């Protein structure tokens, strides 16, 4: 899938990975880029810079996702590429408050469901389309400091797998982006330490990885190659869990006070 001449929608585009991808799509020659976020001021600047269209959107609401798709179609035509990227970071373990669990589920899982509901029928009819969902390496491995984040990111990976199984041979390509540490506001708010990450990438590097993966139509997009090795270690779950407990103790990440 080449981006040139395609209609692209990016959520969570007011900053971070979403902004970098939106800017890269524009540079790649997209027919039109529609950016969505709840941060209207920052979003408008991104849209102006890339000559795109800004749509205020709360991805946790299906009506907002449908409005976003309708606006993209009104301005540019049928959506070719939908990058469902918005995310939040909420801490806590099983005792995290219900709202943090509910918000994480709505934004990390149901937002992807709502996008698929809005887009799959048209993409099936055209036998063409690309659904690109952001999850996290935490969705493949673990998030020691946040049960709501890790659990819902696992669900996001499972949903992408389901969509790929159902529609991947019917013209709809599906990929799931699973980065480790990326230099974004979310990482800084999480207070990640150098000891707890393998290396912090800038968002432009992530955008390049995404473009390369879309060219190859690769399902699992890993910005940090070592994640594949960690996934292999997880095949022996008992050993992996013991190793994660040692990592928790060594780094202090996710330890209960």
N, C-alpha and C positions, 0 to 999 in steps of 0.2 A: 504494500500500500504506500503510494507516494502521496505526499501532502499537496503538491502543486495542483491548483485548480479544484481543490476539495473544499467543501463547507465544513468548518470545524467549530465545535463548541467546547469550551473549557470551564469547568467549575472550580471554585477556590482560586480564582485567577487574579485576585487583588495583590498577591504576593507569593513568595516561595516558589515551589515547583510549578504551580499552576500558571503564575505570571511568566516564568521562564519558558514554559511550553507554548503559551499563547504567542509570545514574541518570536519564538523559533518557527512556529507554524506560519506566521506572517512572513518571515524571511524566506521560508521555503516556497512561497508563492501561492498560499491558499487563496481560493476564490473569495472567502470571507471568514473572519474569525469573530465569534461571539463569545464574550467573556462574562462570567457570572460570579457573583459573590454577594455577601451581605455588607461589605465595606464599600459603600457607594463612592466615596471620595477617591480612594486609591484605585478602585476599579475604573472610574471614568478616565483617570490619567493613563492607565494601561491601554484602554480602548482608543484614546486619542493618539497615543504614540504609534499604534499599529494600524490606525485607520479601520478599527473594528467597531463592533457594537457592544455596548455595556447593558446588561440586564440585571437589575437587582433580583436576587434569588436566595431563598432559604431552601436548601436542598432537602431538608427534612420534611418539606411539604410537597405532596405529589402535584398539587395545583400549580405550585411555582415551577416545578420541572416541566410540566406540560406547557405553561406559559413561555418558558425559556425556549423550548423546541419550536413552538409556534412563531416566536419572534425571529428565530434563526431562519425558519422557512420563509417568513414574510420578507426578510431582507435579502436573502441569498439563494433560497431554494432548499431542497431536501438535504438533511444533515448526513454527511458522509462519515464524519469522525466525531465521536462524543467522548471527551476525556473527563470522566467522572472522578474528580480529584479532591473535592473538599474534605477536610478532616478536622478533628479537634483532639486535644490532649487533656484527659482527665485522670487524675491519680487515684490511688486507693486499691484495696484488695476486694474481697467479697463483701466487705462492710462499706464500700463506697455507696453514697446515697443513691436512691432510686433514679433521681433525675440525671445523674451522671451516666448511669447504665442506659437509661432510655435515650438520652441525647446521643451517646456513642452508637447505639444500635441504629437510630434513625439516620445519622449522618454517614456512618461507615458501611451500612448494609442496605437499608431501605432506599437511600438515595440512588444506589445502583439499580435496585429493583424498579424504582419509578422511571429511571431513564430507559431501562430495557422495555418496560411496558409501553412507553411512548414511542420508541424507535423501532423495535423489532418488526412489527407488521409492515411498515414501509420498506425497511431494509430487505425483508424477505421478498416483497413484491419486486424490488429492484435487483435482487440477488447480489447486493453489494452493501457494505457498511463496515464500520470498525467501532467496536465498543472497547474502550481502554479505561480500566478501573484502577485507581490507586488503592493498594492495601499497604503492606509494610513487611519488612523482614520479620517483624513481630508476628505477622500472620502465618509465617512458616516455622518460626522458632518459639520465641516467648517474649513477653514484656514484663520484666520483673517488678517494675514500679507501678504498673497499672493493669489490674485485671480487666476493667471495662475496655481499655484500648486493645490489649492483646486478644481477648476473646472475640471482640467484634471484627478485628482485622483477620482472624482465622476464618470467620464467617464470610468475610469479603472474598477471600481466596476461594472458598468452597463455592460461592455463588458464581464467580468467574469461571470456574471449572464446569459448573452446570451449564452455563450459557455456551461455553465452547463445545461441550458435548452435544447440546441440542441444535446448535446453529452453525458450528464451525465448518461443516461441509455443505452449507446451503448459502454460501456467499457472505456470511457475516463473520468477520474476523474478531477474535476476542483476545485481549492481552490483560495481564494484571501486573502492575508495577509494584515491586516489593523492595524499596530502598532501605538501607540502614541509615546511618547518620547523614543528614543533609543540612547545610547551613541555612536554616530557616528560623523564623520566630518561634515555631513550635519546639524546635530542639533547644533553643536558648531558654524558653520557659520551663522546659522539663529539667533543666539543670544537669544535662548529661556531662559526664566527666571523661577526660581523655582515657582513663583506665577502663571505661565501660563501652567504648566504641573502637572500631578498627580503623577509623579515619573518616573525617568529615569532608564530604564532597560539596562543591558549590553547585548551584542550581543549573548553571549552563552545562556542566558535565552530565548532569542527570538528563537534561533535554537532549543532548547528543546521543546518549544511550537509548532514549525513547525513540528517536528518529531511526537509529540503526535497527532497533528491534521491530519497528513498524515496517521497515523495508524488507526485513526477513520474515515478517509475520510470526514472530516468536511469542508463544503464550506467556511464559514466565520471564519477566524483565527484571534482572538483577543488576543493580548499580554497583554492588560490592561482590566480586566473584567468590570471595571466601564463604558467602552464605551457602553456596552449593555444598561445600565441604561440611559445614555445620549441619545441613539437612541430612547428609549421609550419616553423620554421627548419631542423629536422632533415631535412626532405625533400631538401635539398641536403647530403648526408652529408659530402662532402669539405670544404665550407665550414664546416659545423657542427663537424667534428672539429678543424679549425684554430682555430676560436673557443674550443673547450673547452680546447685546449692553452694558448691565451693566458690563459684564466681560471685554469687550473691554476698558471701562472707568477705571475699577479698576486696570487692569494690564498694560494698556498703549499699549498693543500689537495690531499692525495693525492700530493704530490711524494715521490719516493723519496730517502731520505737518503744 
